[in-house]
Amino acid sequence: MRKYLTAAAAALLWSGISAAAPTAYTIASDHTYPSFEAPHMGISIWRGKIDKSSGTVLLDDAAKTGTVDISMDASTVDFGHAKMNEHAKSDEFFNVAKYPTITYKGTIKYDDGKPSKVDGQLTLLGVTKPVKLDIDSFKCIMHPMLKKEVCGADAEGEFNRADFGMSKYADGDAGKVKLRIQVEALKN
């Protein structure tokens, strides 16, 4: 009898552990567009986005934590203006010939049972610095066409581009960049 109780207890414990395992998601690159806003000569705000990104999100609802790992193709930077795109890709800004990839990796923090912040590291121009993101919205649903769970979030934070070596025309407030990452990810 004791042998059966021990086996049953082990099975219950194992089922509890597996039920509490983190859930992995793959970023839907066709529904994820990291974007940024930066002052242009102090007279307007230019907005751009990265058209190609990939990565993973790991959520552990039981432990109220997770991770995010996003890779962005700097050569796909798009301001909606061909001349500005060309200038942005030059060695004065994104220097895509030398640094084709931008990454953001971080730890997700929960508040009130859902993701609310990311303490992360942005790597831009080969320099890695901390950049925190606030998650403004987060929701998971059953994807109506793919019949699997999909989660979406909108996160934002700020950094000074001069801190990463992108110092051309970055004096004072001109170096401040607002980073937004609108992301959708499918459960693996």
Secondary structure, DSSP 8 states (H G I E B T S, - for coil): -HHHHHHHHHHHHHHHHHHTS-EEEEE-GGG-EEEEEEEETTTEEEEEEES-EEEEEEEETTTTEEEEEEEEEGGGEE-S-HHHHHHHHSTTTT-TTT--EEEEEEEEEEETTEEEEEEEEEEETTEEEEEEEEEEEEEEEE-TTT-SEEEEEEEEEEEEGGGGT--TT-SGGGGEEEEEEEEEEEE-
